[in-house]
């Protein structure tokens, strides 16, 4: 079955171009030209990914991303931000709002499709079916759930993938570059700072249950998952 993509873009020529490129690559597209219509499109069958423009009539893409992350059913849908804003601060704002990737205009159709494929592959259920239990912190790949002593922990799809990698590779230090290769993939460009943003989001999700100290920063080397100090 074709993956379903919600395309949120107010400029009709860009929207038409993106729709053509995506459908040529085998994706099903649903279109929205403003903030409210995008919200109205979050219905079953839910999209597998959202391409979200930064500037929209009725609100910003950042505001919409934040709203979607509070949505009962949409919060786990990955988001790729599309914007002419190329400054690092803007990229960080987009990622911290809940975006999983960031594409700066102008971009090539091939680059966009590569990013879409990479994000969908990244957030798809992991091939390992065994649940992992680490001192009360449990990750179940089949149900795509994380719990602390049976209490659910909410987190985004990229944080889930990152935590799964950490929990299956505990006690070893990984650099940002190694985490990018293993979690994001080697065939897509993502900045090193992206890792730091998702590490912060993962720690925040775990902090309520006092598991955040398991994600350890190793100065000058990277990050490690461990219960030891």
Helices and strands as residue ranges (DSSP letters): E 4-8, H 12-24, E 28-32, H 35-40, E 49-53, E 55-56, E 59-60, H 61-68, E 78-83, H 88-96, E 101-104, H 109-123, E 132-134, E 137-140, E 145-148, E 151-152, H 157-168, E 173-174, H 176-179, I 180-184, H 192-207, G 212-214, E 215-218, E 222-225
